[in-house]
Amino acid sequence: MSVHMSNRLSIENAPMIKTKIPGPRSMEFIEVQDRFETSSRSYTGFFNFAVDYGKGSTVVDMDGNVFIDWFGGVSVLNLGHGHPEVVGALKGQIEKITHITEVPTEARIKYLKTLNSVLPGKMKDNSKVLMTVTGADACEAAVSLARYVSKKPTILAFTGSYHGIAGGIVGATSNYHYRDYAGFSTQNYVYAPYPYPYRFQGKSRPEDISKEVIDRIEEMIGDPYSGVPPIGGIIVEPVQGEGGYIVPPDDFLPMLRETCDKHSIPLIIDEVQSGIGRTGKLWESEYHNVTPDIMCISKSIGGGIPISSVVYKKEYDQLPKAFHLGTYRGNPLGLAAGAAILEVVRDEKFLERVRSKGKYLLNRFEEIQADSRIIGDVRGRGYMIATEIVKDRQSKIPGTELAGKIRGAMFKRGVLMHTCGHYGNAMRFMAPLTIEDDLIDKGVSIFEEAIKETEVGS
Ligand SMILES: Cc1ncc(COP(=O)(O)O)c(C=O)c1O
């Protein structure tokens, strides 16, 4: 049994709320932050506290209140806070070297070898790695690579997608606000509907949704009058993250792979959120036996140190020097953490627990849904689970405000749970994969209370 299961990583008896939230010490920190930091912040609007430290799947605020962490720093902490393997790797590395650009170090070599050994499908021993810094950076480099090899600038993305907020990739992020704020355009990006079973607008029966989406893409590609220029790459999240933890039908990814093969279009699979065991396999694409041409990895690979990587098939390795630059690419601390994290997560027993506990959680959320008017949909895989909040189940009108209230009611009771989705109305479970059973069960009870409290007032 791996390290995470034999020793308890989290604080016992969480949650423990002893003061009004935010407490007096937190208030002092918040006051200074408000004075000096931009008011353009999002998370501090609803997680209104200051944090002292984290331990496993718990965080402690400046007043000693203990919270259960179902947030994981937006799905970054797949091994939780302060996992011994990660801390050990970081401590070892910090004594050696914390920054050097591109030159091989022990950490870099270990990361490259370990990553290669766990790559999905035919990628193993048949790929190259391009080091990047953030998720957006990886996706941007991936898209540039697809354009470079296909010699076609137009990239197809999906409704509900989120690939980051940077100039070259924000066009593939579907929420137009993000582009408008920064004055970017969607130039060279086109969109197809993502197969979102709960809100699919097409005519199909559930079992035909993938076909309808793929037919639409085939029409874009094949009909010279489709209005869409030749497509140089398709970027897809195998389970959509920010878009609402949307699990497409199982035949979708294989069908998309087939379309890409048929038309020689590079398929970019963005595993930034779904990867590193989040859905119960190391990579979501493994469920579908689909090999990406290009894969984006970030978030939990660095255990909190910002690193990311693009993995691409060897045939594409004809790039000019300095194709993608950045001083901080492949930071040694992140690489050391990354190799340690992959070693823990690749363990089949570890992944099996995520799969079985994930099913248990889905069931628990479905049981709560059965008694609730405002949970429209429950969906997910592994520890990527959402309950979509609606005004009522018949109308399916998004319950955006209700979701905000549920998040607040949970925070007050000591559980960090965040939202996502097209309308910000999906409550998402993205706790560390190492979370102990009692913190799952206590969190679920608190979720149920929060639903009931919110429902009464709605
Ligand atoms: C699937 C996916 N791709 C890319 C990104 C962008 O990553 P970052 O915020 O590190 O730029 C995110 C962030 O949430 C994501 O979920």
The ligand as an SDF file (V2000), in Angstrom:
LIG
                    3D

 16 16  0  0  0  0  0  0  0  0999 V2000
   -8.2560   22.0480  -19.0240 C   0  0  0  0  0  0  0  0  0  0  0  0
   -7.4750   23.2860  -18.7170 C   0  0  0  0  0  0  0  0  0  0  0  0
   -6.5730   23.7290  -19.5960 N   0  0  0  0  0  0  0  0  0  0  0  0
   -5.8240   24.8220  -19.3550 C   0  0  0  0  0  0  0  0  0  0  0  0
   -5.9950   25.5700  -18.2120 C   0  0  0  0  0  0  0  0  0  0  0  0
   -5.1860   26.8000  -17.9630 C   0  0  0  0  0  0  0  0  0  0  0  0
   -4.2530   26.5740  -16.9520 O   0  0  0  0  0  0  0  0  0  0  0  0
   -3.5790   27.8140  -16.1870 P   0  0  0  0  0  0  0  0  0  0  0  0
   -4.6120   28.4180  -15.3110 O   0  0  0  0  0  0  0  0  0  0  0  0
   -2.4470   27.1970  -15.4160 O   0  0  0  0  0  0  0  0  0  0  0  0
   -3.0830   28.7580  -17.2180 O   0  0  0  0  0  0  0  0  0  0  0  0
   -6.9440   25.1450  -17.2680 C   0  0  0  0  0  0  0  0  0  0  0  0
   -7.1570   25.9050  -16.0300 C   0  0  0  0  0  0  0  0  0  0  0  0
   -8.0980   25.7370  -15.2990 O   0  0  0  0  0  0  0  0  0  0  0  0
   -7.7050   23.9800  -17.5210 C   0  0  0  0  0  0  0  0  0  0  0  0
   -8.6240   23.5310  -16.6560 O   0  0  0  0  0  0  0  0  0  0  0  0
  1  2  1  0
  2  3  1  0
  2 15  2  0
  3  4  2  0
  4  5  1  0
  5  6  1  0
  5 12  2  0
  6  7  1  0
  7  8  1  0
  8  9  2  0
  8 10  1  0
  8 11  1  0
 12 13  1  0
 12 15  1  0
 13 14  2  0
 15 16  1  0
M  END
$$$$
